[in-house]
């Protein structure tokens, strides 16, 4: 997956995760993209740890992995730095 694919997948996953976490109004586009890309890496690590696969390309499974990872990233960020 190329750079544009990572940006699009990260943006979508970060947006969905930020809506679930309630931080959508504060993050903005760049924040959603960064959280989504970091979340894709975090989700890949978590899924690999439990015997699954990480991000495998631009597909629905990878979107789910990235969204779960982004939600975990936002959860950890909230616990470390507060609201």
Secondary structure, DSSP 8 states (H G I E B T S, - for coil): --HHHHHHHHHHHHHHHHHHHT-HHHHHHHHHHHHHHHHHHHHHHHHHHTT-----SSSHHHHHHHHHHHHHHHHHHHHHH--
